[in-house]
């Protein structure tokens, strides 16, 4: 019965539009009432203990680094380098978005910050070049997905702190999959552009390319320093996040001279808002985790499935139905994701 109450309350909270973090707390509270062990002190303690980890300090710093890069001109320089070399190709701005998202992901680890920066810079250019809006924002969303995989990844920091796994090793393990994801996007975009006729940009002369590279070198060196330092053990992931912030502030303030005190203050405010949402979600999951352990829900799940574990026919039918719906949803899910991102992104850049 505890399992039913936990799952039902969580699904009901999500169905009526309650944010996931609050839903995790509510389902925990519902289970506590059922077990007659409700205590506001227990809820608050688990909320705090869920984020009481030094490793999680890297999350707000990486988010802050992404905000500073956007306001300090680093993101724009990285995009300019990509445009100078790839903008003249058919669908070149799409390749620019993929390349830029890969570089930005290696600096901030935040899909939200990366996608927002690229959408603000590239969507107006892609509109002028007659790119399809749905394809454009869908590509921005897909490119932003590399951020949770490419180091430094916020998702890896959370997982490593909870599962007690080396974050450094997780970071290093994410490099190759992240690059392969970017290459798969390149192939998919190339196939898509066969049926499209966007207007390519003019080929940039080598003098303009050299200028873009020279201006972009300080920004392009940041991922080399962060990832290289982690690889060689010069600093921990948390220290890497602080170094990324310090370097971003230095480059934005003294090299590009675009980061003012007003912009820096706004970066802190934006980073605080995003970090608060992320950290509250982690803390709320701590409440649910404590209740799952206390109520022994894993054992209940095993007892619930025990009658059918030996029924091979039932398991085969369940698997076949799962594969059927999975195959049917292959074309639907990306379309829904692209539509949702298009709606929010176009509102932000219109």
Wavefront OBJ file of the C-alpha trace (Angstrom):
o trace
v 0.000 0.000 0.000
v 2.903 2.369 0.715
v 4.111 1.982 -2.857
v 0.659 2.797 -4.243
v 0.360 5.928 -2.108
v 3.853 7.114 -3.063
v 3.394 6.631 -6.819
v -0.202 7.880 -6.883
v 0.562 11.076 -4.972
v 3.595 11.809 -7.150
v 1.720 11.214 -10.414
v -1.267 13.234 -9.202
v 0.959 16.161 -8.256
v 2.633 16.109 -11.676
v -0.734 15.740 -13.458
v -2.163 18.901 -11.873
v 0.925 20.910 -12.770
v 2.843 20.910 -9.495
v 6.579 21.456 -10.113
v 8.639 18.278 -9.844
v 10.540 19.447 -6.755
v 7.336 20.201 -4.832
v 5.835 16.959 -6.111
v 8.702 14.971 -4.616
v 8.160 16.666 -1.266
v 4.371 16.173 -1.391
v 4.583 12.469 -2.166
v 7.030 12.093 0.708
v 4.692 13.957 3.056
v 1.732 11.827 1.923
v 3.690 8.679 2.689
v 4.709 10.070 6.077
v 1.051 10.693 6.964
v 0.192 7.143 5.926
v 2.996 5.786 8.107
v 1.957 8.159 10.926
v 5.485 9.558 11.206
v 4.937 13.037 9.840
v 7.295 15.679 11.162
v 8.113 19.012 9.563
v 11.536 18.768 11.137
v 12.271 15.516 9.283
v 11.260 17.112 5.980
v 13.413 20.192 6.533
v 16.390 18.133 7.714
v 16.309 15.914 4.635
v 15.931 18.958 2.391
v 19.121 20.378 3.867
v 21.009 17.079 4.023
v 20.196 16.450 0.357
v 22.360 19.404 -0.689
v 24.880 19.317 2.162
v 27.751 18.159 -0.033
v 30.881 20.105 -0.911
v 30.932 18.615 -4.415
v 27.548 20.194 -5.199
v 29.175 23.606 -4.782
v 30.417 23.175 -8.347
v 26.867 23.531 -9.711
v 26.266 27.241 -8.949
v 29.799 28.121 -10.055
v 29.450 26.393 -13.430
v 26.067 28.042 -13.934
v 27.626 31.396 -13.037
v 30.458 30.757 -15.509
v 27.886 30.207 -18.268
v 26.072 33.443 -17.427
v 29.329 35.424 -17.389
v 30.365 33.986 -20.747
v 27.091 35.131 -22.269
v 27.323 38.659 -20.854
v 31.087 39.038 -21.251
v 31.171 38.358 -24.988
v 32.874 34.966 -24.813
v 29.937 33.076 -26.310
v 29.662 35.548 -29.187
v 33.380 35.212 -30.033
v 33.086 31.431 -30.114
v 30.088 31.693 -32.450
v 31.939 34.189 -34.680
v 34.827 31.750 -35.114
v 32.424 29.023 -36.181
v 30.533 31.351 -38.540
v 33.723 32.496 -40.277
v 34.641 28.908 -41.168
v 31.238 27.224 -41.605
v 28.723 29.971 -42.389
v 29.113 29.714 -46.179
v 28.116 26.025 -46.289
v 24.574 24.931 -47.075
v 22.915 24.862 -43.681
v 26.121 26.348 -42.314
v 24.478 28.153 -39.406
v 23.239 24.787 -38.178
v 26.803 23.462 -38.108
v 27.788 26.655 -36.324
v 25.151 25.944 -33.669
v 26.414 22.378 -33.177
v 30.065 23.381 -32.941
v 29.322 26.301 -30.640
v 27.124 24.202 -28.361
v 29.941 21.673 -28.035
v 32.445 24.336 -27.011
v 30.036 26.123 -24.674
v 29.068 22.811 -23.070
v 32.701 22.286 -22.125
v 32.637 25.560 -20.211
v 29.341 25.822 -18.329
v 27.852 22.328 -18.107
v 24.395 23.905 -18.233
v 22.074 23.066 -21.116
v 19.808 26.007 -20.237
v 22.584 28.601 -20.360
v 24.098 27.210 -23.567
v 20.806 26.944 -25.444
v 19.721 30.409 -24.338
v 22.983 31.968 -25.491
v 22.938 30.248 -28.889
v 19.254 30.989 -29.474
v 19.734 34.682 -28.745
v 22.676 34.923 -31.166
v 21.793 32.511 -33.973
v 17.994 32.465 -34.242
v 17.816 36.028 -35.691
v 20.562 35.133 -38.200
v 18.809 31.905 -39.169
v 15.547 33.771 -39.692
v 17.257 36.223 -42.017
v 18.749 33.304 -43.959
v 15.272 31.727 -44.348
v 15.839 28.730 -42.093
v 12.766 26.923 -40.821
v 12.010 28.144 -37.292
v 11.039 24.692 -36.059
v 14.247 23.123 -37.334
v 16.328 25.968 -35.957
v 15.067 25.881 -32.394
v 14.926 22.088 -32.465
v 18.623 22.056 -33.335
v 19.350 24.476 -30.484
v 17.551 22.159 -28.083
v 19.347 19.081 -29.399
v 22.708 20.850 -29.251
v 22.077 21.870 -25.661
v 21.613 18.208 -24.717
v 25.369 17.719 -25.102
v 25.925 19.905 -22.004
v 24.873 17.162 -19.527
v 27.382 14.800 -21.171
v 30.404 16.933 -22.049
v 32.541 17.794 -19.006
v 32.041 19.758 -16.856
v 28.518 18.351 -16.600
v 26.181 19.416 -13.809
v 24.378 16.071 -14.099
v 27.676 14.262 -13.489
v 28.316 16.389 -10.414
v 24.907 15.493 -8.991
v 25.242 11.799 -9.796
v 28.795 11.581 -8.499
v 27.913 13.244 -5.202
v 24.865 11.018 -4.634
v 26.348 7.710 -5.795
v 29.805 8.412 -4.345
v 31.450 8.017 -7.754
v 34.563 9.882 -8.876
v 33.355 13.024 -10.656
v 36.699 13.366 -12.404
v 36.299 9.916 -13.951
v 32.719 10.735 -14.948
v 33.925 13.898 -16.649
v 36.585 12.043 -18.608
v 34.126 9.300 -19.553
v 31.738 11.865 -21.037
v 34.121 13.338 -23.626
v 33.816 10.670 -26.330
v 30.009 10.197 -26.025
v 29.531 13.970 -26.147
v 31.612 14.283 -29.314
v 29.733 11.365 -30.888
v 26.430 13.078 -30.055
v 27.637 16.228 -31.820
v 28.749 14.202 -34.862
v 25.358 12.497 -35.022
v 23.717 15.931 -35.036
v 25.980 16.954 -37.911
v 24.877 13.927 -39.935
v 21.193 14.479 -39.117
v 21.425 18.173 -40.024
v 23.186 17.396 -43.302
v 20.413 14.974 -44.278
v 17.726 17.469 -43.269
v 19.290 20.272 -45.303
v 18.943 18.253 -48.508
v 15.251 19.135 -48.565
v 15.755 22.734 -47.452
v 17.046 25.758 -49.349
v 18.343 28.276 -46.810
v 20.436 31.166 -47.978
v 24.113 30.572 -47.138
v 26.289 33.357 -45.845
v 29.077 34.788 -47.925
v 32.400 32.999 -47.647
v 34.562 34.885 -45.162
v 38.041 35.859 -46.447
v 41.059 34.439 -44.643
v 41.844 37.807 -43.145
v 38.441 37.842 -41.451
v 38.892 34.253 -40.310
v 42.275 35.051 -38.760
v 40.754 38.038 -36.987
v 37.912 35.905 -35.611
v 40.351 33.239 -34.403
v 42.632 35.790 -32.732
v 39.682 37.395 -30.964
v 38.303 33.996 -29.985
v 41.536 32.491 -28.636
v 40.969 33.672 -25.014
v 37.480 32.143 -25.023
v 38.585 28.946 -26.764
v 41.400 28.427 -24.259
v 38.990 28.184 -21.329
v 37.747 24.638 -22.048
v 41.331 23.533 -22.632
v 42.351 24.857 -19.220
v 39.315 23.436 -17.386
v 39.282 19.964 -18.975
v 43.082 19.750 -19.124
v 43.397 20.671 -15.462
v 40.873 18.003 -14.489
v 42.597 15.427 -16.674
v 46.012 16.084 -15.147
v 44.711 16.331 -11.594
v 45.681 19.984 -11.117
v 42.364 20.765 -9.440
v 39.117 19.132 -8.339
v 35.756 19.621 -10.131
v 34.693 22.221 -7.567
v 37.966 24.095 -7.996
v 37.547 23.814 -11.774
v 34.188 25.555 -11.495
v 35.717 28.413 -9.498
v 38.587 28.706 -11.991
v 36.097 28.815 -14.876
v 34.295 31.719 -13.187
v 37.548 33.577 -12.470
v 38.838 33.164 -16.029
v 35.486 34.181 -17.503
v 35.449 37.344 -15.381
v 39.026 38.173 -16.344
v 38.509 37.641 -20.075
v 35.152 39.419 -20.151
v 36.381 42.388 -18.091
v 39.974 42.964 -19.193
v 40.321 41.264 -22.594
v 36.959 41.884 -24.283
v 35.979 44.694 -21.892
v 32.266 43.947 -22.205
v 31.599 42.742 -18.661
v 30.604 45.695 -16.496
v 29.667 45.708 -12.831
v 25.995 46.002 -13.752
v 26.201 42.979 -16.054
v 28.196 41.042 -13.460
v 25.529 41.747 -10.842
v 22.848 40.510 -13.241
v 24.906 37.366 -13.862
v 24.961 36.671 -10.127
v 21.207 37.193 -9.895
v 20.442 34.877 -12.848
v 22.862 32.229 -11.614
v 21.336 32.388 -8.128
v 17.833 31.836 -9.513
v 18.836 28.852 -11.649
v 21.024 27.379 -8.900
v 18.237 27.710 -6.343
v 15.860 25.752 -8.572
v 18.430 23.013 -9.216
v 19.525 22.710 -5.593
v 15.943 22.658 -4.313
v 15.189 19.814 -6.713
v 18.180 17.886 -5.369
v 17.109 18.549 -1.784
v 13.522 17.458 -2.527
v 14.815 14.207 -3.968
v 16.561 13.667 -0.639
v 13.169 13.715 1.133
v 11.778 11.106 -1.256
v 14.921 8.994 -0.981
v 14.665 8.943 2.811
v 10.995 7.880 2.647
v 11.743 5.209 0.042
v 14.328 3.705 2.375
v 12.224 4.084 5.535
v 9.081 2.592 3.983
v 11.106 -0.202 2.348
v 9.526 0.478 -1.038
v 12.105 -1.543 -3.030
v 11.075 -4.681 -1.145
v 7.414 -3.928 -1.799
v 8.180 -3.577 -5.492
v 9.899 -6.963 -5.490
v 6.941 -8.566 -3.714
v 4.553 -6.966 -6.203
v 6.438 -8.401 -9.188
v 7.230 -11.745 -7.594
v 4.132 -13.575 -8.963
v 5.062 -12.798 -12.585
v 8.831 -13.182 -12.419
v 8.538 -16.829 -13.438
v 5.873 -16.197 -16.083
v 7.971 -15.969 -19.240
v 4.939 -15.425 -21.487
v 3.774 -12.365 -19.522
v 7.255 -10.860 -19.472
v 7.599 -11.423 -23.221
v 4.237 -9.722 -23.905
v 5.192 -6.750 -21.730
v 8.508 -6.425 -23.534
v 6.872 -6.612 -26.966
v 4.312 -3.979 -26.060
v 7.065 -1.755 -24.683
v 9.061 -2.090 -27.906
v 5.916 -1.369 -29.918
v 5.146 1.883 -28.112
v 8.809 2.850 -28.087
v 8.995 2.472 -31.867
v 5.774 4.431 -32.312
v 7.078 7.254 -30.162
v 10.369 7.630 -32.011
v 8.920 10.147 -34.452
v 6.530 11.769 -31.983
v 8.800 12.637 -29.036
v 11.376 14.742 -30.941
v 8.541 16.619 -32.632
v 6.919 17.414 -29.293
v 10.248 18.466 -27.802
v 11.021 20.687 -30.778
v 7.549 22.243 -30.607
v 7.894 22.991 -26.909
v 11.361 24.486 -27.272
v 10.242 26.452 -30.315
v 7.386 28.012 -28.367
v 9.570 29.119 -25.457
v 12.616 30.093 -27.516
v 10.743 32.199 -30.047
v 9.073 34.087 -27.234
v 12.458 34.905 -25.783
v 14.105 36.126 -28.999
v 11.104 37.678 -30.766
l 1 2 3 4 5 6 7 8 9 10 11 12 13 14 15 16 17 18 19 20 21 22 23 24 25 26 27 28 29 30 31 32 33 34 35 36 37 38 39 40 41 42 43 44 45 46 47 48 49 50 51 52 53 54 55 56 57 58 59 60 61 62 63 64 65 66 67 68 69 70 71 72 73 74 75 76 77 78 79 80 81 82 83 84 85 86 87 88 89 90 91 92 93 94 95 96 97 98 99 100 101 102 103 104 105 106 107 108 109 110 111 112 113 114 115 116 117 118 119 120 121 122 123 124 125 126 127 128 129 130 131 132 133 134 135 136 137 138 139 140 141 142 143 144 145 146 147 148 149 150 151 152 153 154 155 156 157 158 159 160 161 162 163 164 165 166 167 168 169 170 171 172 173 174 175 176 177 178 179 180 181 182 183 184 185 186 187 188 189 190 191 192 193 194 195 196 197 198 199 200 201 202 203 204 205 206 207 208 209 210 211 212 213 214 215 216 217 218 219 220 221 222 223 224 225 226 227 228 229 230 231 232 233 234 235 236 237 238 239 240 241 242 243 244 245 246 247 248 249 250 251 252 253 254 255 256 257 258 259 260 261 262 263 264 265 266 267 268 269 270 271 272 273 274 275 276 277 278 279 280 281 282 283 284 285 286 287 288 289 290 291 292 293 294 295 296 297 298 299 300 301 302 303 304 305 306 307 308 309 310 311 312 313 314 315 316 317 318 319 320 321 322 323 324 325 326 327 328 329 330 331 332 333 334 335 336 337 338 339 340 341 342 343 344 345 346 347 348 349 350
